């Protein structure tokens, strides 16, 4: 639960920083569609390392256990697969 105005402000910051782009949803013009830019995709290794750190230091959390397990054994492949699944702006 995050207030919509706070979420909107955070998306605006990411857009101004060149991490994401924003466009109108082609199916519903009232909605916005956000896409990662190349700069945003370059954050994948950092975010993956944060996820691994979190899994190590909060072992009670089982969020994305399969991803964490695979990243521990083959980090480069996980990064490549995550990048491939992004639709870059």
Helices and strands as residue ranges (DSSP letters): H 4-16, E 20-24, E 32-36, H 38-41, H 44-57, H 65-73, H 75-84
